[in-house]
Amino acid sequence: MKAQILATTAAAALLGGCSTYIAGETVDPIADAAVDAEYSPEIPQGTGYFASDSTLPFLAPDFTKVAESDYMPAFEQGMAIQAAEVQAIIDNPAAPTFDNTIVALEKSGRMLGRVARVFFALTGSNTTDGLDAINREVGPKLSAHGDSITLNPALFARVKAIYDNRAAMTMTVEDARLLEETYKQMVHAGALLTDAQRDRVKAINSELSTLTTEFSQAVRAATNDQPLVVDTREELAGLSDADIEAAAKLAADKGQPGKFAIALQNTTQQPLLPTLENRATREELFKLSHNRSDGTNPAHDTRLLLAKIATLRAEKAALFGEEDWASYTMYDRMAQKPATALKFMTDMVPALAATQRREAALLNETIAAEGGNFEVQPWDWYRYANKVKAERYQLDEDKVMEYFQLDKVLEDGVFYMAEKLYGLTFERRTDIPVYHPDVWTYTVFDADGSELGLFYFDPFQRPSKRGGAWMSNFVDQSYLWGTKPVIYNVLNIPKAPEGETQLVSFDNVNTTFHEFGHALHGFFADQKYESLSGTATARDFVEYPSQVHEMWATYPEVLANYAKHYKTGETIPTELIEKIDAASKFNQGYDFGEVVEAALLDMKWAALSPAEAAAIDTPEKVDAFERKSLQELGLEIDLVPPRYRSTYFNHIFSSPAGYSAGYYSYLWTEMLDRDSRKWFTDNGGMTRKNGEHYRKTVLSRGGTMDYFQMFENFAGRQPDVTPMLEARGLTDGE
């Protein structure tokens, strides 16, 4: 997914910040402005690497020319320059126009944007103690900088004057959208608040910036610093020799030579649990993951942090007259209202709960048949679900991996798909500096042979990287600046031992196709303004184009090109793919259940009133609220815990807004995705004609139009949830 390069400021993100229009004050900047006034404001010039565009191809960052000591001075200069640029807009004696106000605001903060894009890419993908310290220091400063610009009644007065006069103006569709979004976002950020409310919003924004950064860093530490350590190989029975070798190396790296360590990953379930034969080891690994930040180890307790974040969000929403954070933050979503998202999810709960109970009973039968005298627990679930899969579908996950070699997945699978659908071609580069030796770089060429952009691929898990997978830009596409996209995909695939073939699970194959779907959304951007370019879309729309590209991972023509046995070269058998497809509907009680639970838990935190949030003021009350919220769902939460517990739910607590009241987006966009897959299938599948149609109607539109209209332009109708329910095996009779 694309990260906002600045949580509270910078050129594009600035418009999502805060501004104030003083209620009752009469301001008419058009009437008061001088006509045809000459105006040449002095803007300070920056120094150092980030003061100008990179000289590398596509303006890609040159990591060889940047030291950690460069970032804070560059941030300080970037903020000072943008402050002067915005003050020049405010002080302009000419009447407010679209160009001298809206476009000028869009153009501000270029240096700040350059440093922020690089800095926040590194703090996510390859951080250090030094970068983390800068992040803690700069976060509140960026928040205050953003507020000093957007919480300015004079700036909003100019924007409002243009907005109020929009009916008399001649604008392009994109110009009109930029004006509308600028005004709407500034009002949403606080343009109509009183002075006292404005000051409180500033304080909340600053505190949220600090707390969410602390939460993110605490979760990363809890994940990286608490591997499962065991004394003997026997406790790791079932793991491959390569996995055991990696565990021995990690233990030695952690200062415990002779022992074995398994690193935690970001989700509650852990990838090695199904393979571990020792039930005690499985239980210990699962509980270590589940309890990583809940006070079991006091050094990593995040409960008071997240409680304070929830309280501040609820208070901020109340300042805007909204009853809760969800109502406040969903104003620009495709779903728009919390009730819409909640009904969409809760309508699926009865079928999902029945599936959980049915699957649990089936797993218990399998356990009993093997002579076990226990009932299935979360640390057992995937082990026995995989056994049922293997028996029912004759599907061996380890054997499946042997057909998926990472470089072939990317170059012969993902890139092949992009060529067949969109005519793209790719050229590997070794002359572009990267931020880590494991990063691969490619020039992307459009169907006409022209350069489309630059692509970075960062696949491997490491302690300096946060969990999960995402996409973002070093450079955004913009006709205003004449820039082409420079995009990176980040994954967290366990790296094979030195000298061994890098195989990946089918889940990681899907993730590779998914994240490149985000990249295509960025590469096909066709906008004048960065604020509307590429993946600058609603939170509950941005995952849709990435999800729909997962369908091509198992498309026969694509599979035949990349899914070849790493030893024999044999193409993956058709019957094995059919088994994967058939098996995909099994275990939805857990696979789907953990996501639904996380999404509904997110909405519970976002639905708190200020008084309710403030009452959750101890770690024990955080635990109790989470437990009560999950119990109210009516799902089997003790057997199927949420994909993320509150205490390590980075999506919703690691940035001032992030995916809070938005984790449902993965489910909402899956509805759009599955319906779109049906359209592709009904219209001939993977053809250039279909690819060009999808590019024209969806991938190139950015944030320039209504999302329901965008989908209708593609599919010829409004979205239908039925294909999603069928794919999940949640329709009647399945």
N, C-alpha and C positions, 0 to 999 in steps of 0.2 A: 504494500500500500504506500501513497505519496505523503511524506511528512511536511507540515508547514515549516518552512525553513526558520521562521522566527515565531515563537509562540504568541508574542504580543506586539511585534513591530516589524519593520522592513517594508520595502516598497509594496509588495502585493498584500502581505499579511496585515499591513497597517490598516487597510480598509475594514478588516475584521476586528479592529480594536475598539476603543471607546472615544466618544466625543460628547460634547454638551452644548445644548441650545438652552439658554436661560429662559425659562418660562416667563411670559409676560413682558419680556424686553423687546422693544421694537427696533429691529435692525434691517435696513434695506440697503445692502451694499451696492446694488445696481444703481439706485437713485443717487446715492452719496458718492459714487465713484467718479473720478475725473475721466473725461472722454479723450481717447487718443493720447493718453499720457505716455511720455517716454519713460521707460523703466528698465534699469540695468542693475539689479541687485548684485552685491558682492557675495560670492559663495566661497568658503574656504576650500583649499585644495588638500587632498590627502597625500600622505607619503607612505613608502613601503610597498610591499608586494601587492596588497589588495587595493591600492589606490587606483589602479587601472585594470582593464581587461587583460587576461592572460594572453600571451603570444603563441600558445600552443594551438593546434588545430581545434576548431569548434569552441575556442576559449576555455578549453579544459584546464582545470587547476594543475599547476606544476608543484607537486608535493615536495620536490627536491629543493624548492626555494622558500619553504615555510618552516619556521621553528616554532615550538610552543610559546616562546617568548614574544612572538609576533602577534598573537591573537588578541590579547587584551588591549594593546595600543591601537590595533586596527578596529576593534569594536568601539573604542572611545572616539577615534577619529570619525568612523562611520556614523555614529550617533550625532556627533557635532555637525557634520556636514548635512545630514538629513534634517536636523533641527533648523539649520539655516535655510535649507531649501523650502521647508514648509512655512517658515516665517516669511520668506519672500512671497509665497502665494498669498498669505494673509495680508501683507503690506502692499500688495500690488494696487496702485491707484486706479487701474482700469476696471471697468465693470466686470464682474465674474462671468466667465465664459466656460464652455466645456473644455477648451484647450488650456486656458490659463489657470484653471482650477482642477478639474477632474484629471485631465491628462498630465498636468504638472505634478499632481499628487502621485499619480501612477509612476511617473519618472523618478520620483525622489527615492533616496536610499540605495543607490546602486552599489556604493562601496560596502555599506552595511550588509546588503544582500550577498555580495561575493564572500565576505568573511563568514557570514552565518551559514551559508550553504556548505562550505568546507568544514567548518568547525563542528556543526551538528551531525554531519555525515560521520566524522571521526569519533565523536563521543558515542554514537550508536554502534559503529562497526569496528573500531580499533582504538579504544580509549586508553588513557593512562591515568595515573594518579594526578599528574599535572593538569591534564585536560579536565578531569573531574573537578579539581579545585577551581579552575577558571569558570567552569559551568556553574558552580555554586555562587561564585562572585558575580558573574555577568547576568545571571537570570533576573534578579531584582532590578538591576540597572536597565536591562532591556524593557522590563515591564514599566518602570518609571518613565523611560524615554518614550515608549509608545503612548502612555497616558498623557505625557506633556504635549504631545502632538494632537492626539485625537480628542482629548478632553479639553478642547479649546473652542469656546463659543464663536469666536470670529471665523475660524475655519469652517465650522458647521454652517454659519450664516451664509457664507459664499456657496457652499454645496447646496443648501436649501433654496437659495435664490435661483440657482440653475434648475434644480429639480422642479420647483413650482412653475417655472416657465417652460417646461419640457414640451407641452402641447404646441407651442409656437415655434419649436426648433426643428430643423431638418437634420436627422442623424441616421447613421447606419444602424442596423439591428444590433451590432456589437457595441456601438457607442451607447445606444439606449440601454442596453443591458448593464454596461459598466456604470452608467449614471444611476440606474435603479438600484443596483447592488451596493454602490457606494453609499447612497442615501439610506437604504434600508439597514445596512450593517452598522452605520454610524448611529442611527436611531436605536437599533437593538443594543448597541454598546453603551448608550447613555446620553444621547444628544438632548433628550428632553427631561433629564433629571435636574434637580435643584443643586445649588452649590454644595450643600452638605452631603447630599447623596453622591455627587460626583467625587468628593473627597474620600468618601467611604469606599467607593468602587476602586479608586486608586490604591487605597490601602489593601483591599482584598486582592486585587490583581497582583500586587507585589508579594503578598504573603503566599498566594497560591503558586506563584512562580517558584518561590523558595521551597515550599513544602512538596510540590510535585517532583522537583528535581531531587530532593532528599529521598522521596519514596522510590523513584527509579533507581537511584544508586544503592539504596538499601536492599532492594529486591535483587539487583545484580550481585551484590555481595553475598546475600543469603543463598543464592543459587550457586555461585562459584566457590564459596568458602565452606560448603557443607556436603562434600561428596560422601557417598556411602563407602566406608572403609571396612574391609573384612580381612581376616588373618590368613585364610587358606584358599587354595584353588577349589577345593571341594565345595565351598560355599557358593561358588560361581558355576557349579555344574550346569551344563546346558549351553553355556556361552561358547562361541567359537574360540579357537586358539588366538586369532587376531584380536578378539574382544578382550580376552584375558591378558594378552600382552599389553594392550592399551591400558588396561586397568592397573597392571604392575607399573607401567611407566608413570601414570598419573599419581599413584601412591608415592613413588620415588620423588616426583616433582613437588609433591606436597610435604616432603620431609619424612616420609614413612617407608623407606626402602624395605623390601621383603614382604610388604602387604599389597593389597589390591584395592583400588578405588574406582567407583563409578560416579561420574559427574552427573549432576542434575540438569535436566532441561526445563524449559519455561513452563510447560503444561503440568497439570496434576499427574496424569498418567505418564509413565516413563517408558521409553522404547524398548528397553531390555527386559521389562517385567515378563512378557509372555515366554521368553526363552529360559528364564531362570527356573531350574527344577526344584531348588531348595525353597520351601514355602516360607520358612523363617526369614530368609534373605529377601524374598519378594515383599513380605510384610514390612520389613525394616526399610527397604528402599522406598516403598510407597508412602509410608508414614513420614519419612524424612522429607519427601517432596511435599506432601499434604500439609505438613506442620512447619515448613521452612521459615515462615515469617510470623508465626502466631504466638511467639513468646516461649515456645519450648526451649529455644535458645534465645535468652534475653537480648543478646547482642544484635539479633536480627529482627526484633519485634517491630512491625510496621503499623500496628493497630491504632495507636494514638495519632500517627501521621494521617492515616486515611480518614479517621473520624473527624479530624480538624478540617481536612479538605472538603468532606461532605458538608460540614457545618458552614464553612465559608461560601460554598456554592449555593446552599439554600438561602443564606442571608443575601447574597448578591441577587438571586432571582427575586426575592421579596422586594428589593429596592426598585425593581422594574414592574412591580405589581403582579408578578406571577406567583402561583401557589407553590411551585417547586422548581428545581433545577431542570427537570425534564421538559416542563412546559416552556421554560425560558430558552433552553438551548436547541430545541427542535424546530425553531421558527423557519429555518431555511432547508429543512429536510424534504425529501420526496414524500415521506409519510406525513410530515407536518405536525401531527398531534400525537402525544403519548398514547392516547386511547386507540389510535389506529394501529400502532405498532404492537401494543399489548394484545389487542383482539386477534391480530394476525398470529401471534404466538400461542395464546391461550386456547385458541380454537384447535390447535394440534395436540394439546396436552392429553386429552382422554385416550386417543389412539396411541400416543407415545407411552403413556403409563401402562396401558395394557401390553404393549410390546415389551417393556422392561420386565414386567412380571412373567410374561410367557418365556422370554429368553433366559431369565434367571432360573426358572424351573427346568428348562432344558439343560442348562449348565450344571445344575445340581444333579440331574440324572447322569450326566457324564462323569461327574466326580464320584458318585456312588458306584457307578459301573466299574470304575478303576479301583474301588476299595477304599475310597476316602471317607472319613467319618466327620466331615465338616461341610458347611454350606458355603456357597460362593461368597467371597468378599471382593472389594475393589481390586486388591492386589492379585486376586486369582482370575478376575473376569476375562481378561484378554488371553490368558494362557488357555483357558478352557473354551473360550469362543473360537480361538484358532484351531483347537482340536476338532470342534464341531464342524468348522469350515473345511478342515482337511478331510474329514470323513464324508461330509455331505457333498462337498464340491471337489474333493481330491485336490485341494489347493495347498501347496507348500510355499509359504511366504519366502523362505530362504532360497528355494529353487527359483522363484519368480525374480528375485534380485539378480540372479546370474545373467539375466537378459538386459539389465539396465546399467550400462557403464556411463558414468557421468558425462564425459566429453561427447559421447555419441548421443546421449539424451539431449544435450544442448545443441550441438552442431548438426546432427543428422535427424533430430526430432523436432525441437522447437524451431530452429532456423528453417528447416525444410517446410514445416507448416506455414511459416511466415512467407516463404517463397511461393508456395502453391496458392495461398489465399490472396496475398497482396503483392507478389512479384518482388519481394525484398531479397537482397543478397548481402553477404557478410564477409568481411576481411579481417582476419586476426592481426593485431598490432602488438609490437613489442617495443615501440619507440615512445609510447605515452607513459609518463611516470604514474605509478599507482601508490596507494597508501599502505599496501601490504603485499608481500610477494605472491600470495595466493589469488590475487585478483587478475582476471583475464579481461582483455580489452578488444573491442571490435568496432570497425567502421561499418555503419549500416547504409546501404545504397537503396534508393527507391527504384520502382519498376522502370523508370526512364533512364536509369544509370546515374542520376544525380545523387550527391551525398545527402542523406537524410539526417544523420546524427552520429553520436558516439555512444557505445554501450559498454558498461563495466559489469562484470559478473563476479561476485564475491561469495563462493558457495559454502565455505567450511566453518564449522563451529570452532570458537576459541574463547578463552576467558575474557578477552578484551572486547567481546561483542555481546550486545544484549540478545536475549532469546527471540525466536520467531523469524519471520521473513518479511521483507518489505522492498518497496521501490521508492526512489526519489530522484531529484534532478540536481546536478551541479550547475546546469544552465537550462533555463526554460526557453521554449520556442516563443518567439515574438517578432511580428513584422515591424513593430514600433522600433525595435532595436536591431532588427536584421539578424537575430540569433536562431541557431538550430539547437535542438535538444541534446544535452549530454546527460545520460540516464544511468543509474546504477540499480542492480538487483542484489539484494543481500539475502542469503539463506543460512541455515544452521545445520548442515549435513556433517555428521561425524566423519572425520578424515581418516582414510585407510592408513595403516602403517606404511612406512617408507618402503617403496619397492613393490607394494601390492596394488592390484587393479582397484580403482575407485568405483565400487558398485554402490547403488543407491536403492532404497526401498521404493515401492510403487507410490507410497505417499509423497516421497521426495520428488519423484517424477512429476506427479500432479502439481506440486508446489512450484517446480521449475517452469512448467507451462503457465501456471497461474501468475507468477510474478512477471513473466514476460508479457502476459496480457496487459498488465499495468504499464509495462514499458511501451507496448504498441500504442496504448492510449496516449502516452506522452509523445512518442515519435510522430504520430499522425496529427498532432495538434496543428490547428490552422487558424490561429488567432492573432490579432494585432496586439492584444494586451496580455501580459503575463498573468494578471489577476484572474483571467478567464480561460487560461490556456491549458490544454491537455487534461490532466487529472484534477484540476481545480474545480471539482464538482461537489455536490452534496455528499455527505458522509454515507448516506444510505443509497448512493448510486455508484460511487467510485469503485466498489468491489465487483460490480456487475460485469464490466468488460473483461476483467481478469478471470473471473470464474468461468465465463463462457468459453474461454480458450482452453480450459482443462479438457473439454470434450475431445479435442484433437489428439490427446495423449494416447487414446485407444482407438483412434480412427485407423481402419485397416491399412490404408496406403501409407500413413505416417509410421505406424508400427513396423511395417515391413522394411522401412528405411533405417530405423534406429535400434529396434529391439532385437539385438542379436546376441547370442550366447558369447560371453567374453572369452571362452576357451575354444569352442567349436565353430563359432561364426554362424550357427544355425539361427534362423529367424524364429522368433517366439511363436509357438504353435497357436493356431486359431482357437483350438479348444481351450487352451490355457487362458486366453483373453476372455473367452465366453464364460469360463469359470470365475475370473476376476469380476466380470460384470454381474453374474448371478450372485456371487458372494457379497457384492457391494450392498445388497439389500438386507443382508443378514447383519446382526449386531447393531441395528439402528437404535435399539434401546439405550446402548451406551454411546455410540458415535454421535448420534443426533441429540440424545438426551443431555450429554454434558455441555453441548453448545447452547441448547435451549435454556438450561439451568443458569448458565453464565449470563446469558442475555437478560433473563428475567431478574436475576440477582442485581445486575447493573441497573435495571429500571427501578428496583426497590430502593437502592441508594439514592437514585436521582429523584425519587418521589417524596423525599422527606421534606416536611415543613421546617422552617428555622427552629421552632421549639423542639420538634421531634429530633432533629439532627443534634442540637445542643445537648439533649438529654443522653446521647450516646457518648459519654465522656470518660469511660474507663475501658481498658482492654477487654474486661469481662463482658461489658455491654456490647462491644463490637461483636464478640463471639455470639452472644445471645441474639442480636439482631440478625446476623447472618443465618443462624440456625432457624429462627422463626420465619424468616423470609423464604428460605428454601422449603421448609415444611409446608408452607401455605400453597406451594405450587401443585401439590398432589402427585409428585413424582417420587420414585424410589431413590431418595437422595443418599441414603446410607450405602446403597449398592452402587449408585452412580453419582459420585460427587461432581460438582461443576468443573468445567475445563480449567477454570482459574478460581481459586478462592479469593475473597476480598483482599487478603493480605499480600497477594502477589499478582493482583489483577492490573498489570501494567497498562493495558489498553485504556482503562478508565481512571487511573489514579496517577499516571506518570507525566501528565502534562496538564496545564490549566483547564483544558477542555477535552482534547483527544477524542476517544470513542465513548466518553461518558454519555449515558442515555443514547448510545449509538451502537452498542455491541450487537443489537438486533439486526444491524445492517447486513451482517454476513448471511442471515437467514432471509431477509427481505430481498437482497440481491440474488440469492440462490433462486428465489421465485422467478426473477427476471431472467436469470441464466438458463434455468431448465426450460422455460417457455421459449427462449431463443434457440436452444438446442433443437427443440421440436421444429422451429421454423427452418433452421438449416437442413435438418433431415428431410422435411417435407419439400424442400426446394432444391434438392440435388446435392446437398452435402458440401464438400470442400472444393469449391470452384472459384475461379477468379471473379466471376460475376457476383457471386454471393459475398466474397470478401470485399470487393469494391463497394457493394451496397452497404455492408456493415460499416466500412470505413467512412463512407459519405454521410450516413444517417446517425452514427453513434460515435465512432472513434475520433472523428475530426471535429466534433461539435464543442468539446470542452464544456464550460459552464455558461454557454451563451443562450440557452433556451430552457423551457419547461421540460422536466424529465419525463412526464407522462406523454407529452407530445413527441419527444425524441423517440421514445419506445414505439409509439404508434407509427411514426415515420418509418421505422425499421420494419416492424412486424405487420403493420396494417390494421392493428387492433390494440386494445388495452391488455395488460398482462393478465395471465391466468395462473392460479396457484396449482391447478391439477397436475401438470407435469412434474412439479416438485414433489408432491405427495406420492405420486407413482414411483418416482426415482428413489424415494426413501422407504418404499414399501409400507406406506401408512394409509393406503386406500382400502376400501372394504374388501375383505377376503384375503389380504396379504399379511 
